Amino acid sequence: GRRLVISMASSLTVSRQACGKIFLHAAKYFESQLIGYVIGSEVNGQLTVSDVLSVCHTNPAGPILELAGDVADTMFGQSSRIVGIYYASDNVNNEGPSPVVQRTIDNVTQHLGKDAIVLKVCNKLLSSKEKLFLEASRGKTQLKIVLSDSISFVSSLLDALLIQKIQPLYVDFEDHMNSSADTTDGGKGAADFRNPIATNFIANYTVSTK
Amino acid sequence: MESISNLIESYDAADGKSSITALKELLKELRRSKLRRPDIVFDNWMRVLNAESGSEVWNLYEQICIAALDNGDSNFANECITILLKKFPNSSRVGRLVGMQNEQCGKYEAALEVYTDLLKKNPANLMVLKRKVCVFKAMGDTKRQIEELNALLTQFPSEAASWLELGEVFLSLSDNAAAAHCFEEAVLLNPVSAAYHSRLAEVYYTLGGFDNFVLARKHYAMSLQNQAAQHNLRALYGVLYATNSAAQATTDAANLSVDAKKSREQELRVNTEMQRWAKEQLAELANPTTNSTLELVSRAVM
């Protein structure tokens, strides 16, 4: 008989938005464990990560993950959706997922009905100019990351984000929940987890941007 | 006195042009609130040190040392420690900085030796006991981290911050029942803390089941009693999810006694009221012009 061959994607395209925002999250909360949702699509076996929604910088609990998930579904519509998670360990020497992060991966996998894409922040590569600070996997399969821009461009972008001090302005969903919605007496309202400043900076960045 | 968040906002707005008076106040408030902002300290320490006087100079050296350690600049931290040791040769506070420097260099055994020596002189030195916990956390030794926290809490059972830390360790291990016990202790010690009630509520929610969703709802309500909804989105969203999940969790009611069924019906009535109230609060706050993120969240949850 004929053998059914199932082709599995072995690579993953990651956008500058995703790279930049994960980096900002890690730069702002350099001492903490991080977790966020990876937003993207899978079309004809091509995996693309177009954006992220940074969720929290403490141990994730049920409510924040569920709420951030519902918000991501509303924000990104049908063309892009949650396809996995990214995480960063709070221990520079131990980059693997903690039990609670692994449980989150398993829950997202269950929700998606297929293995979640997992982007791991390699803490020791955060300041590297030659290598990307992310590793990707899906289930037991390592995925090769293909950047939508060159590594030197991305490296230059990450430097610019720090030089322009974008990282203190970066907001994850937990920051939003901890902020005040008060708009009286000059109050700015709840912190914006959509990060318009970072999004615009990353989208408009060119190497000549100072 | 301005709040630390206002001072940091003013500093960011000044974009490097803050007056020396403003910088002195900001660094002093960072010390007082124990907030670590090595970027602010490192950018401004020289100006502030030149303008500071009296005992504040030594507090500033300590702050600069810790900022240097946070920035990975062990040599600069060493210079600060040398200056402090000259002034305070037998100080356990400076000794703790020596231990922290060892930690920053990854010399965990050396750090533990420093802390053990300091504890021989004063076994009740809480700050040093906490540093030992930090060493085991940095080593990734969760078992020893838990042991040290348990020992610390046996000595200092009213140390709320350590109960919270132990709770977070258990949460990281997905041991939610143990985490709940720890956060319950923290709430007992500080029953007016909105943040403690919210964290405990989150753990009960994660445990799941009707009774735990109701407990989560109650602790979110306590949190909102201590901090109003517009400043406490965490608890407001939490009430919405807890009431919704409790309402959906009624399918396991079949084997309950009559009294238990009555109690459950009462809880469900309270549930419905609280959900209605929370939706009203969120709708009031979710102005698409002034609070567009809340408007987005409102669409997601309603």
Interface residues (C-beta under 8 A of the other chain):
Chain A: Q33 T58 N59 A61 G62 P63 I64 E66 L67 D70 V71 D73 T74 M75 N91 N93 N94 S98 P99 V100 R103 K165 P168 H176 M177 N178 S179 S180 A181 D182 T183 G189 A190 A191 D192 F193 R194
Chain B: D12 D39 K137 A138 G140 E168 L171 S172 L173 S174 R199 A201 E202 V203 Y205 T206 G208 A216 Q230 H231 L233 R234 Y237 G238 Y241 A242 L285 N287 T290 N291 S292 T293 L294 L296 V297 R299 A300 V301
